[in-house]
Amino acid sequence: MKKRAVKQNISTSGTGKEGQRNPKVKRKEAEPVRSGLKRGLLALFVVFILVPVSYKMLPELIQHFVYTHRVSVPFFVDLSRPADLSLNHTINMYLTSEEGISLGVWYTVPERRWKEAQGKDLAWYENALSDGSPVFIYLHGNTGTRAAAHRIGVAKVLSALGYHVLVPDYRGFGDSTGEPTEAGLTTDALCVYNWVKARSGNSLVVIWGHSLGTGVSTNTAVKLLAEGVVFDGVILEAAFNSARQKIPVHPFIWYYWKFPGIGSFFKAPWAENKIVFPTEENLKKMKNPILFLHSEDDHMVPLPVVQQMYEVAASAQNTERVKLVTFEGSLGYLHNGLYRDARLPDIIKRFVLSL
């Protein structure tokens, strides 16, 4: 009886082990079914949700990368303290471009007034604009803020020449509010120009646009021309031509258009009229003196592009009012470095004296 009981116990134990193996076999058989179901659901998600959302959002992503306004370089800079970047005769201020849009602006007085400027408030700076010195408004390119090294470099060159300099950040750039659009950037430039003109008396006001800022400058010039106002002078540094240029204005976005066939699936950003900057057409209308500045080794805007725009502008006016100055590629200035050239101050001074 004891042996039989033992056998029963063993038999019962053996049956239990077999019972444990059977669910494993069933789970293995179910795994391919579950895996296939997951793949099917993932495919449905991609087809019916991810692709339509991506298609809808791509123009906005393009908008972001063309302007790359959220890339605030240099990092950890307090834009309210320009003196921290050796601009010790500069005040930080904010202008209202339109309702809800505040623009951060640095205003630097001529270098000869740096001692006088110490500790002064905005009212003093506003009054200083009427001292008869030329005023420059610098419209920067499509990355970073007014604190970028080459922008500070330009401001210092102009201040040393005895000029007032205003460097705004467009809406969405730096500490300015809002989101950038082509029309919005033009409105911002007009805001700064009108603010200056209301305080500068009969002083010359010159617009200096760099890269993206050249498109903003020409848009603004044509906008004012329609109101019967002509800029005293315009400097276009590293000017791009969206109508003819195959090399991108900014490589982050145009890289994606290099893939064969992608244009069949997604519209170019120009189709939404968000980014046009018709610089070539604007040059045909502009009436003010223009100075093109360009480095022969500019890796973003080839020299022939600028030479072609110079010819368009010179044909619309004449070679006395439109000039092109190039800088040898061996100097290594690329897209942003012209401010380092020792000849630049004299070039700018001659242009101002010709106005």
Number of C-alpha atoms within 10 A of each C-alpha: 6 7 8 9 10 11 12 12 12 12 11 11 12 11 11 11 10 10 11 10 10 10 11 11 10 10 11 10 11 11 11 11 11 12 11 11 12 12 12 12 12 13 13 12 12 14 12 11 11 14 12 12 12 13 13 12 12 16 19 14 14 19 20 18 19 21 25 21 23 15 16 18 16 13 11 7 16 14 19 15 15 21 14 11 14 11 19 18 23 26 23 19 15 16 16 15 21 12 6 8 19 21 25 25 24 24 23 28 30 25 22 14 14 15 10 12 20 12 10 12 11 12 8 12 18 16 11 18 24 18 13 14 19 22 27 26 23 25 28 26 27 20 20 20 29 30 22 17 15 16 21 18 16 21 29 21 20 24 22 15 18 18 25 27 27 24 25 27 28 34 23 23 25 25 20 20 18 15 17 20 18 18 16 19 24 21 20 27 25 20 16 19 20 12 14 20 16 12 15 22 12 13 17 18 23 22 27 23 24 25 23 23 27 28 28 27 30 26 26 22 26 22 18 15 16 10 8 8 13 16 21 17 22 25 26 25 26 28 28 29 24 19 12 11 15 12 17 17 21 19 12 14 19 17 11 12 13 10 9 8 9 12 12 8 8 13 13 17 18 12 10 10 12 16 18 16 24 16 21 20 17 19 24 16 16 22 19 19 25 28 21 22 21 28 25 21 19 18 12 18 25 20 18 11 18 23 15 14 22 22 17 18 25 20 13 15 19 13 15 10 17 21 18 19 12 15 19 12 13 10 14 15 20 20 20 19 18 23 19 15 11 9 11 18 17 11 13 16 14 11 18 16 7 11 12
